[in-house]
């Protein structure tokens, strides 16, 4: 497994594809979600700042995981770093890679954002929630919404 801290040609499309395939297969999300990931990720890549963190894991099959910390998201306000696009290919679930990537990201948050971070997700992703809570995130908001392209119970977690 090779982890790099910069985008490479094809990475944005691969991250969007990982999200699109996983959430379509397991949650019935449409291409709306994959397009939204691609659009927002592309916008981030064009404005990425030196304090932001990009973690991309690849193996012999290609891009296998991503985690991005956006420390310059205008929507963040005082919430700190925005944890985004955290996903692992199915073949890597349960290997500890996600926990290692999240630990690296939280060390970055501690060094560059005073320990404060936030993320959005939706109810039903129990393993992810457990992982987030294990590093200090707490559920702060929950409401039904369609920001993901389908109706879910959207959640916001913050790490104070």
CNS distance restraints for C-alpha pairs under 8 A (distance, minus, plus):
assign (resid   1 and name CA) (resid  57 and name CA) 6.49 0.50 0.50
assign (resid   1 and name CA) (resid  58 and name CA) 5.78 0.50 0.50
assign (resid   1 and name CA) (resid  59 and name CA) 4.95 0.50 0.50
assign (resid   2 and name CA) (resid  57 and name CA) 5.51 0.50 0.50
assign (resid   2 and name CA) (resid  58 and name CA) 5.28 0.50 0.50
assign (resid   2 and name CA) (resid  59 and name CA) 6.38 0.50 0.50
assign (resid   3 and name CA) (resid  55 and name CA) 6.47 0.50 0.50
assign (resid   3 and name CA) (resid  56 and name CA) 5.40 0.50 0.50
assign (resid   3 and name CA) (resid  57 and name CA) 4.26 0.50 0.50
assign (resid   3 and name CA) (resid  58 and name CA) 6.41 0.50 0.50
assign (resid   4 and name CA) (resid  54 and name CA) 7.72 0.50 0.50
assign (resid   4 and name CA) (resid  55 and name CA) 5.83 0.50 0.50
assign (resid   4 and name CA) (resid  56 and name CA) 5.31 0.50 0.50
assign (resid   4 and name CA) (resid  57 and name CA) 6.50 0.50 0.50
assign (resid   5 and name CA) (resid  53 and name CA) 6.90 0.50 0.50
assign (resid   5 and name CA) (resid  54 and name CA) 4.88 0.50 0.50
assign (resid   5 and name CA) (resid  55 and name CA) 4.88 0.50 0.50
assign (resid   5 and name CA) (resid  56 and name CA) 6.35 0.50 0.50
assign (resid   6 and name CA) (resid  54 and name CA) 5.84 0.50 0.50
assign (resid   6 and name CA) (resid  55 and name CA) 7.18 0.50 0.50
assign (resid   6 and name CA) (resid  56 and name CA) 7.43 0.50 0.50
assign (resid   7 and name CA) (resid  11 and name CA) 5.91 0.50 0.50
assign (resid   7 and name CA) (resid  12 and name CA) 7.40 0.50 0.50
assign (resid   7 and name CA) (resid  45 and name CA) 7.89 0.50 0.50
assign (resid   7 and name CA) (resid  54 and name CA) 7.37 0.50 0.50
assign (resid   7 and name CA) (resid  56 and name CA) 7.64 0.50 0.50
assign (resid  10 and name CA) (resid  14 and name CA) 6.11 0.50 0.50
assign (resid  11 and name CA) (resid  15 and name CA) 6.06 0.50 0.50
assign (resid  11 and name CA) (resid  63 and name CA) 7.15 0.50 0.50
assign (resid  12 and name CA) (resid  16 and name CA) 6.26 0.50 0.50
assign (resid  12 and name CA) (resid  38 and name CA) 6.77 0.50 0.50
assign (resid  12 and name CA) (resid  41 and name CA) 6.84 0.50 0.50
assign (resid  12 and name CA) (resid  42 and name CA) 6.87 0.50 0.50
assign (resid  13 and name CA) (resid  17 and name CA) 6.02 0.50 0.50
assign (resid  13 and name CA) (resid  38 and name CA) 6.81 0.50 0.50
assign (resid  14 and name CA) (resid  18 and name CA) 6.11 0.50 0.50
assign (resid  14 and name CA) (resid  63 and name CA) 6.43 0.50 0.50
assign (resid  15 and name CA) (resid  19 and name CA) 6.36 0.50 0.50
assign (resid  15 and name CA) (resid  38 and name CA) 7.88 0.50 0.50
assign (resid  15 and name CA) (resid  63 and name CA) 7.53 0.50 0.50
assign (resid  15 and name CA) (resid  65 and name CA) 7.69 0.50 0.50
assign (resid  15 and name CA) (resid  66 and name CA) 6.81 0.50 0.50
assign (resid  15 and name CA) (resid  85 and name CA) 7.60 0.50 0.50
assign (resid  16 and name CA) (resid  20 and name CA) 5.97 0.50 0.50
assign (resid  16 and name CA) (resid  34 and name CA) 5.59 0.50 0.50
assign (resid  16 and name CA) (resid  35 and name CA) 7.46 0.50 0.50
assign (resid  16 and name CA) (resid  37 and name CA) 5.66 0.50 0.50
assign (resid  16 and name CA) (resid  38 and name CA) 5.25 0.50 0.50
assign (resid  17 and name CA) (resid  21 and name CA) 5.91 0.50 0.50
assign (resid  17 and name CA) (resid  34 and name CA) 6.83 0.50 0.50
assign (resid  18 and name CA) (resid  22 and name CA) 6.04 0.50 0.50
assign (resid  18 and name CA) (resid  87 and name CA) 7.37 0.50 0.50
assign (resid  18 and name CA) (resid  88 and name CA) 7.76 0.50 0.50
assign (resid  18 and name CA) (resid  89 and name CA) 6.64 0.50 0.50
assign (resid  19 and name CA) (resid  23 and name CA) 5.98 0.50 0.50
assign (resid  19 and name CA) (resid  34 and name CA) 6.35 0.50 0.50
assign (resid  19 and name CA) (resid  37 and name CA) 7.57 0.50 0.50
assign (resid  19 and name CA) (resid  87 and name CA) 7.02 0.50 0.50
assign (resid  20 and name CA) (resid  24 and name CA) 5.94 0.50 0.50
assign (resid  20 and name CA) (resid  29 and name CA) 7.63 0.50 0.50
assign (resid  20 and name CA) (resid  30 and name CA) 7.73 0.50 0.50
assign (resid  20 and name CA) (resid  31 and name CA) 6.74 0.50 0.50
assign (resid  20 and name CA) (resid  33 and name CA) 6.58 0.50 0.50
assign (resid  20 and name CA) (resid  34 and name CA) 4.49 0.50 0.50
assign (resid  21 and name CA) (resid  25 and name CA) 6.00 0.50 0.50
assign (resid  22 and name CA) (resid  26 and name CA) 6.03 0.50 0.50
assign (resid  22 and name CA) (resid  27 and name CA) 7.90 0.50 0.50
assign (resid  22 and name CA) (resid  89 and name CA) 7.98 0.50 0.50
assign (resid  23 and name CA) (resid  27 and name CA) 5.07 0.50 0.50
assign (resid  23 and name CA) (resid  28 and name CA) 6.37 0.50 0.50
assign (resid  23 and name CA) (resid  29 and name CA) 5.52 0.50 0.50
assign (resid  24 and name CA) (resid  28 and name CA) 4.38 0.50 0.50
assign (resid  24 and name CA) (resid  29 and name CA) 4.41 0.50 0.50
assign (resid  24 and name CA) (resid  30 and name CA) 6.12 0.50 0.50
assign (resid  25 and name CA) (resid  29 and name CA) 7.79 0.50 0.50
assign (resid  29 and name CA) (resid  33 and name CA) 6.48 0.50 0.50
assign (resid  29 and name CA) (resid 148 and name CA) 7.74 0.50 0.50
assign (resid  29 and name CA) (resid 149 and name CA) 6.90 0.50 0.50
assign (resid  29 and name CA) (resid 150 and name CA) 6.46 0.50 0.50
assign (resid  30 and name CA) (resid  34 and name CA) 7.40 0.50 0.50
assign (resid  30 and name CA) (resid 149 and name CA) 7.01 0.50 0.50
assign (resid  30 and name CA) (resid 150 and name CA) 7.86 0.50 0.50
assign (resid  31 and name CA) (resid  35 and name CA) 6.05 0.50 0.50
assign (resid  32 and name CA) (resid  36 and name CA) 6.11 0.50 0.50
assign (resid  32 and name CA) (resid 148 and name CA) 7.74 0.50 0.50
assign (resid  32 and name CA) (resid 149 and name CA) 5.77 0.50 0.50
assign (resid  33 and name CA) (resid  37 and name CA) 6.21 0.50 0.50
assign (resid  33 and name CA) (resid 148 and name CA) 5.68 0.50 0.50
assign (resid  33 and name CA) (resid 149 and name CA) 5.75 0.50 0.50
assign (resid  34 and name CA) (resid  38 and name CA) 6.19 0.50 0.50
assign (resid  35 and name CA) (resid  39 and name CA) 6.02 0.50 0.50
assign (resid  36 and name CA) (resid  40 and name CA) 6.04 0.50 0.50
assign (resid  37 and name CA) (resid  41 and name CA) 5.80 0.50 0.50
assign (resid  37 and name CA) (resid  85 and name CA) 7.82 0.50 0.50
assign (resid  38 and name CA) (resid  42 and name CA) 5.93 0.50 0.50
assign (resid  39 and name CA) (resid  43 and name CA) 6.27 0.50 0.50
assign (resid  40 and name CA) (resid  44 and name CA) 6.22 0.50 0.50
assign (resid  41 and name CA) (resid  45 and name CA) 6.14 0.50 0.50
assign (resid  42 and name CA) (resid  46 and name CA) 6.33 0.50 0.50
assign (resid  43 and name CA) (resid  47 and name CA) 6.58 0.50 0.50
assign (resid  44 and name CA) (resid  48 and name CA) 5.63 0.50 0.50
assign (resid  44 and name CA) (resid  70 and name CA) 7.85 0.50 0.50
assign (resid  48 and name CA) (resid  52 and name CA) 6.51 0.50 0.50
assign (resid  48 and name CA) (resid  70 and name CA) 7.88 0.50 0.50
assign (resid  49 and name CA) (resid  72 and name CA) 7.33 0.50 0.50
assign (resid  51 and name CA) (resid  71 and name CA) 6.57 0.50 0.50
assign (resid  51 and name CA) (resid 112 and name CA) 7.03 0.50 0.50
assign (resid  52 and name CA) (resid  68 and name CA) 7.62 0.50 0.50
assign (resid  52 and name CA) (resid  69 and name CA) 5.61 0.50 0.50
assign (resid  52 and name CA) (resid  70 and name CA) 5.21 0.50 0.50
assign (resid  52 and name CA) (resid  71 and name CA) 5.33 0.50 0.50
assign (resid  52 and name CA) (resid  72 and name CA) 7.32 0.50 0.50
assign (resid  53 and name CA) (resid  68 and name CA) 5.63 0.50 0.50
assign (resid  53 and name CA) (resid  69 and name CA) 4.95 0.50 0.50
assign (resid  53 and name CA) (resid  70 and name CA) 6.87 0.50 0.50
assign (resid  53 and name CA) (resid 105 and name CA) 7.36 0.50 0.50
assign (resid  53 and name CA) (resid 108 and name CA) 7.57 0.50 0.50
assign (resid  54 and name CA) (resid  66 and name CA) 7.58 0.50 0.50
assign (resid  54 and name CA) (resid  67 and name CA) 6.27 0.50 0.50
assign (resid  54 and name CA) (resid  68 and name CA) 4.66 0.50 0.50
assign (resid  54 and name CA) (resid  69 and name CA) 6.56 0.50 0.50
assign (resid  55 and name CA) (resid  65 and name CA) 8.00 0.50 0.50
assign (resid  55 and name CA) (resid  66 and name CA) 5.58 0.50 0.50
assign (resid  55 and name CA) (resid  67 and name CA) 5.20 0.50 0.50
assign (resid  55 and name CA) (resid  68 and name CA) 6.14 0.50 0.50
assign (resid  55 and name CA) (resid 101 and name CA) 7.25 0.50 0.50
assign (resid  56 and name CA) (resid  63 and name CA) 7.10 0.50 0.50
assign (resid  56 and name CA) (resid  64 and name CA) 7.65 0.50 0.50
assign (resid  56 and name CA) (resid  65 and name CA) 5.77 0.50 0.50
assign (resid  56 and name CA) (resid  66 and name CA) 4.60 0.50 0.50
assign (resid  56 and name CA) (resid  67 and name CA) 6.74 0.50 0.50
assign (resid  57 and name CA) (resid  63 and name CA) 5.99 0.50 0.50
assign (resid  57 and name CA) (resid  64 and name CA) 5.52 0.50 0.50
assign (resid  57 and name CA) (resid  65 and name CA) 4.95 0.50 0.50
assign (resid  57 and name CA) (resid  66 and name CA) 6.32 0.50 0.50
assign (resid  58 and name CA) (resid  62 and name CA) 5.25 0.50 0.50
assign (resid  58 and name CA) (resid  63 and name CA) 4.28 0.50 0.50
assign (resid  58 and name CA) (resid  64 and name CA) 5.07 0.50 0.50
assign (resid  58 and name CA) (resid  65 and name CA) 6.94 0.50 0.50
assign (resid  59 and name CA) (resid  63 and name CA) 6.58 0.50 0.50
assign (resid  59 and name CA) (resid  64 and name CA) 6.53 0.50 0.50
assign (resid  64 and name CA) (resid  88 and name CA) 5.83 0.50 0.50
assign (resid  64 and name CA) (resid  89 and name CA) 5.07 0.50 0.50
assign (resid  64 and name CA) (resid  92 and name CA) 7.36 0.50 0.50
assign (resid  65 and name CA) (resid  86 and name CA) 7.30 0.50 0.50
assign (resid  65 and name CA) (resid  87 and name CA) 5.43 0.50 0.50
assign (resid  65 and name CA) (resid  88 and name CA) 4.21 0.50 0.50
assign (resid  65 and name CA) (resid  89 and name CA) 6.06 0.50 0.50
assign (resid  66 and name CA) (resid  85 and name CA) 6.34 0.50 0.50
assign (resid  66 and name CA) (resid  86 and name CA) 5.27 0.50 0.50
assign (resid  66 and name CA) (resid  87 and name CA) 5.52 0.50 0.50
assign (resid  66 and name CA) (resid  88 and name CA) 6.70 0.50 0.50
assign (resid  67 and name CA) (resid  83 and name CA) 7.32 0.50 0.50
assign (resid  67 and name CA) (resid  84 and name CA) 6.32 0.50 0.50
assign (resid  67 and name CA) (resid  85 and name CA) 5.45 0.50 0.50
assign (resid  67 and name CA) (resid  86 and name CA) 4.12 0.50 0.50
assign (resid  67 and name CA) (resid  87 and name CA) 6.73 0.50 0.50
assign (resid  67 and name CA) (resid 101 and name CA) 7.13 0.50 0.50
assign (resid  67 and name CA) (resid 102 and name CA) 7.69 0.50 0.50
assign (resid  67 and name CA) (resid 105 and name CA) 7.93 0.50 0.50
assign (resid  68 and name CA) (resid  83 and name CA) 5.94 0.50 0.50
assign (resid  68 and name CA) (resid  84 and name CA) 5.18 0.50 0.50
assign (resid  68 and name CA) (resid  85 and name CA) 5.95 0.50 0.50
assign (resid  68 and name CA) (resid  86 and name CA) 6.67 0.50 0.50
assign (resid  69 and name CA) (resid  81 and name CA) 6.09 0.50 0.50
assign (resid  69 and name CA) (resid  82 and name CA) 5.56 0.50 0.50
assign (resid  69 and name CA) (resid  83 and name CA) 4.67 0.50 0.50
assign (resid  69 and name CA) (resid  84 and name CA) 6.11 0.50 0.50
assign (resid  69 and name CA) (resid 105 and name CA) 7.05 0.50 0.50
assign (resid  70 and name CA) (resid  81 and name CA) 5.63 0.50 0.50
assign (resid  70 and name CA) (resid  82 and name CA) 4.94 0.50 0.50
assign (resid  70 and name CA) (resid  83 and name CA) 6.41 0.50 0.50
assign (resid  70 and name CA) (resid  84 and name CA) 7.19 0.50 0.50
assign (resid  71 and name CA) (resid  80 and name CA) 6.78 0.50 0.50
assign (resid  71 and name CA) (resid  81 and name CA) 4.40 0.50 0.50
assign (resid  71 and name CA) (resid  82 and name CA) 6.18 0.50 0.50
assign (resid  71 and name CA) (resid 113 and name CA) 7.36 0.50 0.50
assign (resid  72 and name CA) (resid  76 and name CA) 7.64 0.50 0.50
assign (resid  72 and name CA) (resid  81 and name CA) 7.40 0.50 0.50
assign (resid  73 and name CA) (resid  77 and name CA) 7.95 0.50 0.50
assign (resid  73 and name CA) (resid  81 and name CA) 7.73 0.50 0.50
assign (resid  73 and name CA) (resid  82 and name CA) 6.85 0.50 0.50
assign (resid  76 and name CA) (resid  80 and name CA) 6.07 0.50 0.50
assign (resid  76 and name CA) (resid  81 and name CA) 7.00 0.50 0.50
assign (resid  76 and name CA) (resid  82 and name CA) 6.56 0.50 0.50
assign (resid  76 and name CA) (resid 118 and name CA) 7.93 0.50 0.50
assign (resid  79 and name CA) (resid 116 and name CA) 6.21 0.50 0.50
assign (resid  79 and name CA) (resid 117 and name CA) 5.94 0.50 0.50
assign (resid  79 and name CA) (resid 118 and name CA) 6.22 0.50 0.50
assign (resid  79 and name CA) (resid 158 and name CA) 7.12 0.50 0.50
assign (resid  79 and name CA) (resid 160 and name CA) 7.73 0.50 0.50
assign (resid  80 and name CA) (resid 113 and name CA) 5.75 0.50 0.50
assign (resid  80 and name CA) (resid 114 and name CA) 7.71 0.50 0.50
assign (resid  80 and name CA) (resid 115 and name CA) 7.72 0.50 0.50
assign (resid  80 and name CA) (resid 116 and name CA) 4.61 0.50 0.50
assign (resid  80 and name CA) (resid 117 and name CA) 4.55 0.50 0.50
assign (resid  80 and name CA) (resid 118 and name CA) 6.66 0.50 0.50
assign (resid  81 and name CA) (resid 109 and name CA) 6.60 0.50 0.50
assign (resid  81 and name CA) (resid 113 and name CA) 6.21 0.50 0.50
assign (resid  81 and name CA) (resid 116 and name CA) 6.33 0.50 0.50
assign (resid  81 and name CA) (resid 117 and name CA) 4.38 0.50 0.50
assign (resid  81 and name CA) (resid 118 and name CA) 6.29 0.50 0.50
assign (resid  82 and name CA) (resid 117 and name CA) 5.73 0.50 0.50
assign (resid  82 and name CA) (resid 118 and name CA) 5.13 0.50 0.50
assign (resid  82 and name CA) (resid 119 and name CA) 5.74 0.50 0.50
assign (resid  83 and name CA) (resid 117 and name CA) 6.82 0.50 0.50
assign (resid  83 and name CA) (resid 118 and name CA) 6.06 0.50 0.50
assign (resid  83 and name CA) (resid 119 and name CA) 5.17 0.50 0.50
assign (resid  84 and name CA) (resid 119 and name CA) 6.64 0.50 0.50
assign (resid  87 and name CA) (resid  98 and name CA) 7.92 0.50 0.50
assign (resid  88 and name CA) (resid  92 and name CA) 6.15 0.50 0.50
assign (resid  88 and name CA) (resid  93 and name CA) 6.48 0.50 0.50
assign (resid  88 and name CA) (resid  98 and name CA) 6.95 0.50 0.50
assign (resid  89 and name CA) (resid  93 and name CA) 6.90 0.50 0.50
assign (resid  92 and name CA) (resid  97 and name CA) 7.17 0.50 0.50
assign (resid  93 and name CA) (resid  97 and name CA) 7.80 0.50 0.50
assign (resid  93 and name CA) (resid  98 and name CA) 7.67 0.50 0.50
assign (resid  96 and name CA) (resid 100 and name CA) 6.28 0.50 0.50
assign (resid  97 and name CA) (resid 101 and name CA) 6.09 0.50 0.50
assign (resid  98 and name CA) (resid 102 and name CA) 6.07 0.50 0.50
assign (resid  99 and name CA) (resid 103 and name CA) 6.11 0.50 0.50
assign (resid  99 and name CA) (resid 131 and name CA) 7.05 0.50 0.50
assign (resid 100 and name CA) (resid 104 and name CA) 6.32 0.50 0.50
assign (resid 101 and name CA) (resid 105 and name CA) 6.25 0.50 0.50
assign (resid 102 and name CA) (resid 106 and name CA) 6.10 0.50 0.50
assign (resid 103 and name CA) (resid 107 and name CA) 6.24 0.50 0.50
assign (resid 103 and name CA) (resid 135 and name CA) 7.74 0.50 0.50
assign (resid 104 and name CA) (resid 108 and name CA) 6.38 0.50 0.50
assign (resid 105 and name CA) (resid 109 and name CA) 6.22 0.50 0.50
assign (resid 106 and name CA) (resid 110 and name CA) 6.08 0.50 0.50
assign (resid 106 and name CA) (resid 115 and name CA) 7.33 0.50 0.50
assign (resid 106 and name CA) (resid 135 and name CA) 7.55 0.50 0.50
assign (resid 107 and name CA) (resid 111 and name CA) 6.22 0.50 0.50
assign (resid 108 and name CA) (resid 112 and name CA) 5.91 0.50 0.50
assign (resid 108 and name CA) (resid 113 and name CA) 7.71 0.50 0.50
assign (resid 109 and name CA) (resid 113 and name CA) 4.90 0.50 0.50
assign (resid 109 and name CA) (resid 114 and name CA) 6.53 0.50 0.50
assign (resid 109 and name CA) (resid 115 and name CA) 5.06 0.50 0.50
assign (resid 109 and name CA) (resid 116 and name CA) 6.53 0.50 0.50
assign (resid 109 and name CA) (resid 117 and name CA) 6.84 0.50 0.50
assign (resid 110 and name CA) (resid 114 and name CA) 5.14 0.50 0.50
assign (resid 110 and name CA) (resid 115 and name CA) 3.97 0.50 0.50
assign (resid 110 and name CA) (resid 116 and name CA) 7.33 0.50 0.50
assign (resid 111 and name CA) (resid 115 and name CA) 7.23 0.50 0.50
assign (resid 113 and name CA) (resid 117 and name CA) 7.45 0.50 0.50
assign (resid 115 and name CA) (resid 159 and name CA) 7.20 0.50 0.50
assign (resid 115 and name CA) (resid 160 and name CA) 6.82 0.50 0.50
assign (resid 116 and name CA) (resid 158 and name CA) 7.41 0.50 0.50
assign (resid 116 and name CA) (resid 159 and name CA) 5.26 0.50 0.50
assign (resid 116 and name CA) (resid 160 and name CA) 4.96 0.50 0.50
assign (resid 117 and name CA) (resid 137 and name CA) 7.95 0.50 0.50
assign (resid 117 and name CA) (resid 158 and name CA) 5.78 0.50 0.50
assign (resid 117 and name CA) (resid 159 and name CA) 5.02 0.50 0.50
assign (resid 117 and name CA) (resid 160 and name CA) 6.93 0.50 0.50
assign (resid 118 and name CA) (resid 137 and name CA) 7.51 0.50 0.50
assign (resid 118 and name CA) (resid 156 and name CA) 7.09 0.50 0.50
assign (resid 118 and name CA) (resid 157 and name CA) 5.49 0.50 0.50
assign (resid 118 and name CA) (resid 158 and name CA) 4.22 0.50 0.50
assign (resid 118 and name CA) (resid 159 and name CA) 6.01 0.50 0.50
assign (resid 119 and name CA) (resid 156 and name CA) 5.76 0.50 0.50
assign (resid 119 and name CA) (resid 157 and name CA) 5.41 0.50 0.50
assign (resid 119 and name CA) (resid 158 and name CA) 6.63 0.50 0.50
assign (resid 120 and name CA) (resid 154 and name CA) 7.19 0.50 0.50
assign (resid 120 and name CA) (resid 155 and name CA) 5.58 0.50 0.50
assign (resid 120 and name CA) (resid 156 and name CA) 4.47 0.50 0.50
assign (resid 120 and name CA) (resid 157 and name CA) 6.33 0.50 0.50
assign (resid 121 and name CA) (resid 154 and name CA) 5.93 0.50 0.50
assign (resid 121 and name CA) (resid 155 and name CA) 5.18 0.50 0.50
assign (resid 121 and name CA) (resid 156 and name CA) 6.40 0.50 0.50
assign (resid 121 and name CA) (resid 157 and name CA) 7.98 0.50 0.50
assign (resid 122 and name CA) (resid 152 and name CA) 6.42 0.50 0.50
assign (resid 122 and name CA) (resid 153 and name CA) 5.40 0.50 0.50
assign (resid 122 and name CA) (resid 154 and name CA) 4.22 0.50 0.50
assign (resid 122 and name CA) (resid 155 and name CA) 4.97 0.50 0.50
assign (resid 123 and name CA) (resid 152 and name CA) 7.24 0.50 0.50
assign (resid 123 and name CA) (resid 153 and name CA) 5.42 0.50 0.50
assign (resid 123 and name CA) (resid 154 and name CA) 6.39 0.50 0.50
assign (resid 123 and name CA) (resid 155 and name CA) 6.56 0.50 0.50
assign (resid 125 and name CA) (resid 129 and name CA) 6.20 0.50 0.50
assign (resid 126 and name CA) (resid 130 and name CA) 6.12 0.50 0.50
assign (resid 127 and name CA) (resid 131 and name CA) 6.29 0.50 0.50
assign (resid 128 and name CA) (resid 132 and name CA) 6.18 0.50 0.50
assign (resid 129 and name CA) (resid 133 and name CA) 6.06 0.50 0.50
assign (resid 130 and name CA) (resid 134 and name CA) 6.09 0.50 0.50
assign (resid 131 and name CA) (resid 135 and name CA) 6.93 0.50 0.50
assign (resid 132 and name CA) (resid 136 and name CA) 6.76 0.50 0.50
assign (resid 132 and name CA) (resid 137 and name CA) 5.41 0.50 0.50
assign (resid 132 and name CA) (resid 138 and name CA) 7.91 0.50 0.50
assign (resid 133 and name CA) (resid 137 and name CA) 4.67 0.50 0.50
assign (resid 133 and name CA) (resid 138 and name CA) 6.08 0.50 0.50
assign (resid 136 and name CA) (resid 159 and name CA) 5.50 0.50 0.50
assign (resid 136 and name CA) (resid 160 and name CA) 7.77 0.50 0.50
assign (resid 137 and name CA) (resid 157 and name CA) 5.70 0.50 0.50
assign (resid 137 and name CA) (resid 158 and name CA) 5.08 0.50 0.50
assign (resid 137 and name CA) (resid 159 and name CA) 4.24 0.50 0.50
assign (resid 137 and name CA) (resid 160 and name CA) 7.53 0.50 0.50
assign (resid 138 and name CA) (resid 157 and name CA) 5.16 0.50 0.50
assign (resid 138 and name CA) (resid 158 and name CA) 5.43 0.50 0.50
assign (resid 138 and name CA) (resid 159 and name CA) 6.27 0.50 0.50
assign (resid 139 and name CA) (resid 155 and name CA) 7.01 0.50 0.50
assign (resid 139 and name CA) (resid 156 and name CA) 6.00 0.50 0.50
assign (resid 139 and name CA) (resid 157 and name CA) 4.37 0.50 0.50
assign (resid 139 and name CA) (resid 158 and name CA) 6.56 0.50 0.50
assign (resid 140 and name CA) (resid 155 and name CA) 7.60 0.50 0.50
assign (resid 140 and name CA) (resid 156 and name CA) 5.74 0.50 0.50
assign (resid 140 and name CA) (resid 157 and name CA) 5.46 0.50 0.50
assign (resid 140 and name CA) (resid 158 and name CA) 6.45 0.50 0.50
assign (resid 141 and name CA) (resid 155 and name CA) 5.54 0.50 0.50
assign (resid 141 and name CA) (resid 156 and name CA) 5.06 0.50 0.50
assign (resid 141 and name CA) (resid 157 and name CA) 7.11 0.50 0.50
assign (resid 142 and name CA) (resid 153 and name CA) 6.39 0.50 0.50
assign (resid 142 and name CA) (resid 154 and name CA) 5.55 0.50 0.50
assign (resid 142 and name CA) (resid 155 and name CA) 4.42 0.50 0.50
assign (resid 142 and name CA) (resid 156 and name CA) 6.51 0.50 0.50
assign (resid 143 and name CA) (resid 153 and name CA) 5.36 0.50 0.50
assign (resid 143 and name CA) (resid 154 and name CA) 5.44 0.50 0.50
assign (resid 143 and name CA) (resid 155 and name CA) 6.74 0.50 0.50
assign (resid 144 and name CA) (resid 151 and name CA) 6.77 0.50 0.50
assign (resid 144 and name CA) (resid 152 and name CA) 5.64 0.50 0.50
assign (resid 144 and name CA) (resid 153 and name CA) 4.28 0.50 0.50
assign (resid 144 and name CA) (resid 154 and name CA) 5.77 0.50 0.50
assign (resid 145 and name CA) (resid 150 and name CA) 7.85 0.50 0.50
assign (resid 145 and name CA) (resid 151 and name CA) 5.54 0.50 0.50
assign (resid 145 and name CA) (resid 152 and name CA) 5.78 0.50 0.50
assign (resid 145 and name CA) (resid 153 and name CA) 6.23 0.50 0.50
assign (resid 145 and name CA) (resid 154 and name CA) 5.99 0.50 0.50
assign (resid 146 and name CA) (resid 150 and name CA) 5.00 0.50 0.50
assign (resid 146 and name CA) (resid 151 and name CA) 4.62 0.50 0.50
assign (resid 146 and name CA) (resid 152 and name CA) 6.42 0.50 0.50
assign (resid 147 and name CA) (resid 151 and name CA) 7.94 0.50 0.50
assign (resid 148 and name CA) (resid 152 and name CA) 7.76 0.50 0.50
